């Protein structure tokens, strides 16, 4: 499934163009800072397998005011490189490739 273009940004990683998107409004669990923030990445030219990255930060728009760092383009490019080294093939069709970087996330109580 392709990413929604609205709200997505392009990034070039090692000469290849990708589109990435952070959900604008948090899910219920992200809003309460019970689950970490996620973002998705796909190849611009040949969207196939989507990369879903789970961060170790709460969603920046969480409802309880928990401090969160923004997802930066440098974070996205690092995640893309790591996913590629772990076997993500962005141009092949298939289900989403999950990259879990949530170690250290502590949900709010």
C-alpha positions as a Markdown table, in Angstrom:
| # | Residue | x | y | z |
|---|---|---|---|---|
| 1 | Unk | 0.0 | 0.0 | 0.0 |
| 2 | Unk | 1.4 | 3.4 | -1.0 |
| 3 | Unk | 1.9 | 6.3 | 1.4 |
| 4 | Unk | -0.5 | 9.2 | 1.3 |
| 5 | Unk | 1.3 | 12.0 | -0.5 |
| 6 | Unk | -0.3 | 14.8 | 1.7 |
| 7 | Unk | 2.0 | 15.5 | 4.6 |
| 8 | Unk | 4.8 | 13.3 | 3.2 |
| 9 | Unk | 8.4 | 14.6 | 2.6 |
| 10 | Unk | 11.1 | 13.4 | 0.2 |
| 11 | Unk | 14.5 | 12.4 | 1.3 |
| 12 | Unk | 17.5 | 11.2 | -0.6 |
| 13 | Unk | 19.6 | 8.4 | 0.9 |
| 14 | Unk | 22.7 | 7.3 | -0.9 |
| 15 | Unk | 21.4 | 8.6 | -4.2 |
| 16 | Unk | 17.9 | 7.0 | -4.0 |
| 17 | Unk | 14.8 | 9.1 | -3.4 |
| 18 | Unk | 12.3 | 8.0 | -0.7 |
| 19 | Unk | 9.1 | 9.5 | 0.7 |
| 20 | Unk | 8.5 | 9.5 | 4.4 |
| 21 | Unk | 5.6 | 10.4 | 6.6 |
| 22 | Unk | 4.9 | 10.8 | 10.3 |
| 23 | Unk | 1.3 | 10.5 | 11.2 |
| 24 | Unk | 0.0 | 14.0 | 12.0 |
| 25 | Unk | -2.4 | 13.1 | 14.7 |
| 26 | Unk | -1.4 | 10.4 | 17.2 |
| 27 | Unk | -3.3 | 7.2 | 17.6 |
| 28 | Unk | -5.1 | 6.8 | 21.0 |
| 29 | Unk | -2.2 | 4.9 | 22.6 |
| 30 | Unk | 0.4 | 7.4 | 21.1 |
| 31 | Unk | -1.7 | 10.3 | 22.4 |
| 32 | Unk | -1.5 | 8.9 | 25.9 |
| 33 | Unk | 2.2 | 8.2 | 25.4 |
| 34 | Unk | 1.5 | 4.5 | 26.0 |
| 35 | Unk | 3.1 | 3.5 | 22.7 |
| 36 | Unk | 6.0 | 5.1 | 20.8 |
| 37 | Unk | 5.9 | 7.3 | 17.7 |
| 38 | Unk | 6.2 | 5.5 | 14.3 |
| 39 | Unk | 6.9 | 6.8 | 10.8 |
| 40 | Unk | 6.7 | 5.1 | 7.3 |
| 41 | Unk | 9.1 | 5.2 | 4.3 |
| 42 | Unk | 8.7 | 4.1 | 0.7 |
| 43 | Unk | 10.6 | 4.4 | -2.5 |
| 44 | Unk | 9.3 | 7.3 | -4.7 |
| 45 | Unk | 9.8 | 5.8 | -8.1 |
| 46 | Unk | 8.7 | 2.2 | -7.4 |
| 47 | Unk | 6.7 | 2.0 | -4.2 |
| 48 | Unk | 6.6 | -1.6 | -3.0 |
| 49 | Unk | 7.4 | -2.8 | 0.5 |
| 50 | Unk | 6.8 | 0.0 | 3.0 |
| 51 | Unk | 9.2 | 0.5 | 5.9 |
| 52 | Unk | 7.5 | 1.1 | 9.2 |
| 53 | Unk | 9.9 | 2.4 | 11.9 |
| 54 | Unk | 9.0 | 2.4 | 15.6 |
| 55 | Unk | 11.0 | 5.1 | 17.4 |
| 56 | Unk | 12.0 | 5.3 | 21.1 |
| 57 | Unk | 10.2 | 8.6 | 21.5 |
| 58 | Unk | 6.5 | 9.5 | 22.3 |
| 59 | Unk | 4.6 | 11.1 | 19.5 |
| 60 | Unk | 5.3 | 14.9 | 19.4 |
| 61 | Unk | 1.6 | 15.7 | 19.5 |
| 62 | Unk | 0.8 | 13.5 | 22.5 |
| 63 | Unk | -2.1 | 14.7 | 24.7 |
| 64 | Unk | -0.4 | 14.6 | 28.1 |
| 65 | Unk | 2.4 | 17.0 | 27.3 |
| 66 | Unk | 5.2 | 14.5 | 27.5 |
| 67 | Unk | 8.3 | 15.9 | 26.0 |
| 68 | Unk | 9.3 | 14.4 | 22.7 |
| 69 | Unk | 12.1 | 14.9 | 20.2 |
| 70 | Unk | 11.0 | 15.6 | 16.6 |
| 71 | Unk | 11.8 | 13.0 | 14.0 |
| 72 | Unk | 14.6 | 14.6 | 11.9 |
| 73 | Unk | 15.6 | 13.7 | 8.3 |
| 74 | Unk | 18.9 | 12.4 | 9.8 |
| 75 | Unk | 16.8 | 9.9 | 11.9 |
| 76 | Unk | 15.0 | 8.8 | 8.7 |
| 77 | Unk | 18.1 | 8.3 | 6.7 |
| 78 | Unk | 19.8 | 6.4 | 9.5 |
| 79 | Unk | 16.7 | 4.1 | 9.7 |
| 80 | Unk | 16.6 | 3.6 | 6.0 |
| 81 | Unk | 20.3 | 2.6 | 5.9 |
| 82 | Unk | 19.7 | 0.2 | 8.8 |
| 83 | Unk | 16.6 | -1.4 | 7.3 |
| 84 | Unk | 18.4 | -1.9 | 4.0 |
| 85 | Unk | 21.3 | -3.6 | 5.8 |
| 86 | Unk | 18.7 | -5.8 | 7.5 |
| 87 | Unk | 17.0 | -6.9 | 4.3 |
| 88 | Unk | 14.4 | -4.3 | 3.4 |
| 89 | Unk | 13.9 | -4.3 | -0.4 |
| 90 | Unk | 11.8 | -1.2 | -1.0 |
| 91 | Unk | 11.0 | -1.9 | -4.7 |
| 92 | Unk | 9.7 | -5.4 | -4.2 |
| 93 | Unk | 6.0 | -5.9 | -3.5 |
| 94 | Unk | 5.1 | -7.3 | -0.1 |
| 95 | Unk | 3.9 | -6.6 | 3.4 |
| 96 | Unk | 5.4 | -3.9 | 5.5 |
| 97 | Unk | 9.0 | -4.3 | 6.8 |
| 98 | Unk | 9.0 | -3.4 | 10.5 |
| 99 | Unk | 12.1 | -1.8 | 12.1 |
| 100 | Unk | 11.8 | -1.6 | 15.8 |
| 101 | Unk | 14.0 | 1.0 | 17.5 |
| 102 | Unk | 11.8 | 1.4 | 20.6 |
| 103 | Unk | 14.4 | 0.0 | 23.1 |
| 104 | Unk | 14.4 | 2.4 | 26.0 |
| 105 | Unk | 10.8 | 3.7 | 25.5 |
| 106 | Unk | 9.0 | 3.9 | 28.7 |
| 107 | Unk | 5.2 | 4.4 | 28.5 |
| 108 | Unk | 3.6 | 7.0 | 30.7 |
| 109 | Unk | 1.5 | 5.7 | 33.6 |
